[in-house]
């Protein structure tokens, strides 16, 4: 065999072996490398070389946060109520070496640890506390699981209790209780609404009464002002009449004539007023005059009419005669 050909074959084998040992680790991945069966190193993101035959990749680990939804677990509360609870665990591998060599089947170990921790926590709570203490249960479980999984190279970020399923008879009783509570709240809201409505109606009636009273008050004030103005106008007219009487210089002869005319009306029975003379000393004379006027025959009417006398304001004269 030609030496050159043999050398070529050896060179090809060396190149193939060299290429076969090249490894490229992608982002968020980690390779656990063993050499001759023992842990050798952990390869992170980038280009690496693995010696063929001597080295091998023992495990490829994802460094992303992962979610595991565990099936419902039967748990018993402190008051002996059996219920089904399922949980969701959010975790991340922080140490590929511990994750690879720390425990066999880490996911199954986490599931069993979650179930055991959940039973311990729920066993210290009664049914009502279990239904209303999700945050407390989640916090306790996360703390316990995170501490227990440190030895496995796992970091537990969150634990969520997804569903809590009590027995069917308890669910029915809880639904009835919730329905009664809703009806009670609805009745309270309805009563509060009616109360507010009655308050608004009462306030409206009160405001209406106040407005009516104010309107009546203003009407009475206007009426009183009108009456006062009317009285003022009457007094002004009376004063104006007196002023006119004074201005026409009515003398005693005119006043006596008017008095005589008034006496004639009294004698005829047509007068409706009692006349009291202002000069009481002439009362006897006035009586004698009245007697003579009644007993004496009426004189014949002269053919020539007497000279007319200016007629004053009648209303003002009557007031003067009544004095």
Residue pairs with C-beta under 8 A, 6 or more apart in sequence:
17 52
20 52
21 49
21 50
21 51
21 52
21 55
22 47
22 48
22 49
22 50
23 31
23 43
23 47
23 48
23 49
23 50
23 57
24 46
24 47
24 48
25 31
25 43
25 44
25 45
25 46
25 47
25 48
26 45
27 45
28 45
28 62
28 63
28 64
29 45
29 60
29 61
29 62
29 63
30 42
30 43
30 44
30 60
30 61
30 63
30 93
30 96
31 42
31 43
31 48
31 57
31 59
31 60
31 61
31 96
32 39
32 42
32 57
32 58
32 59
32 60
32 61
32 96
32 97
32 100
33 39
33 40
33 41
33 42
33 43
33 50
33 55
33 56
33 57
33 58
34 40
34 55
34 56
34 57
34 58
35 51
35 54
35 55
35 56
36 54
39 58
39 97
39 101
40 55
42 96
42 97
50 56
50 57
58 100
59 96
59 99
59 100
61 93
61 96
61 99
61 100
62 93
63 92
63 93
63 94
63 96
64 92
65 90
65 91
65 92
65 157
66 90
66 91
66 92
66 93
67 88
67 89
67 90
68 88
68 89
68 91
68 107
68 110
68 111
69 86
69 87
69 88
69 162
70 86
70 87
70 88
70 89
70 111
70 114
70 115
71 86
72 84
72 85
72 86
72 163
72 165
73 84
73 85
73 86
73 87
73 114
73 115
73 118
73 119
74 82
74 83
74 84
75 82
75 83
75 84
75 85
75 118
75 119
75 122
75 123
76 82
76 119
76 122
76 123
77 83
77 122
77 123
77 125
77 126
77 127
77 130
78 123
78 124
78 125
78 126
79 126
79 127
81 127
81 166
81 167
81 170
82 167
83 122
83 127
83 130
83 164
83 165
83 166
83 167
84 163
84 164
84 165
85 118
85 122
85 161
85 163
85 164
85 165
86 161
86 162
86 163
87 114
87 118
87 141
87 159
87 160
87 161
87 162
88 159
88 160
88 162
89 110
89 114
89 145
89 156
89 158
89 159
90 156
90 157
90 158
90 159
90 160
91 110
91 149
91 154
91 155
91 156
91 157
92 154
92 155
92 157
93 99
93 153
93 154
93 155
94 153
94 154
94 155
95 153
96 153
97 153
98 151
98 152
98 153
99 106
99 152
99 153
99 154
100 153
102 151
102 152
102 153
103 109
103 151
103 152
106 152
106 154
109 152
110 145
110 149
110 154
113 145
113 148
113 149
114 141
114 145
114 159
117 140
117 141
117 144
117 145
118 137
118 141
118 161
121 137
121 140
121 141
122 130
122 137
125 133
125 137
127 166
127 170
130 137
130 164
131 164
131 166
134 161
134 164
137 161
138 158
138 159
138 160
138 161
141 159
141 161
142 156
142 157
142 158
142 159
145 156
145 159
146 155
146 156
149 155
149 156
165 171
166 174
241 313
241 315
241 316
242 316
244 313
244 316
245 312
245 313
245 316
245 317
245 320
248 310
248 312
250 312
250 317
254 309
254 310
254 312
255 317
255 320
255 321
257 309
258 317
258 321
259 275
259 277
259 321
262 271
262 275
262 321
263 275
263 286
263 289
263 290
263 293
264 293
265 271
266 275
266 290
267 290
267 293
267 294
273 318
273 322
275 321
275 322
276 322
277 283
277 286
278 323
